[in-house]
Amino acid sequence: MKRDGQALVEYILIIALISVIAIALVNYFGGYLKDAITKTSCSLVGEEYVKGDKPGEAKCEEVKKE
């Protein structure tokens, strides 16, 4: 009996499942991750962090001097 192909198919299915889960997580949390990176970069360049209406829409604005 040849069962070598069965193990290969099982590994491919596991890798495909992990890939689908990873893509779903990035799509779900992607906006939050983008906002976190934007917030950090705003403080590095000395600008003010402005939160967006939806996750992933935040931006940096120049600090207004009065």
Contacts in CASP RR format, 6 or more apart in sequence:
PFRMAT RR
TARGET T0000
AUTHOR 0000-0000-0000
METHOD contacts of the structure
MODEL  1
MKRDGQALVEYILIIALISVIAIALVNYFGGYLKDAITKTSCSLVGEEYV
KGDKPGEAKCEEVKKE
30 55 0 8 1.000
30 56 0 8 1.000
31 55 0 8 1.000
31 56 0 8 1.000
32 55 0 8 1.000
32 56 0 8 1.000
34 55 0 8 1.000
34 56 0 8 1.000
34 58 0 8 1.000
35 51 0 8 1.000
35 52 0 8 1.000
35 55 0 8 1.000
35 56 0 8 1.000
35 58 0 8 1.000
38 49 0 8 1.000
38 56 0 8 1.000
38 58 0 8 1.000
38 59 0 8 1.000
38 60 0 8 1.000
39 49 0 8 1.000
39 58 0 8 1.000
41 60 0 8 1.000
42 48 0 8 1.000
42 49 0 8 1.000
42 60 0 8 1.000
43 49 0 8 1.000
45 60 0 8 1.000
46 63 0 8 1.000
47 60 0 8 1.000
47 61 0 8 1.000
47 62 0 8 1.000
47 63 0 8 1.000
48 60 0 8 1.000
48 61 0 8 1.000
48 62 0 8 1.000
48 63 0 8 1.000
49 58 0 8 1.000
49 60 0 8 1.000
50 58 0 8 1.000
50 59 0 8 1.000
50 60 0 8 1.000
50 61 0 8 1.000
51 58 0 8 1.000
52 58 0 8 1.000
52 59 0 8 1.000
END
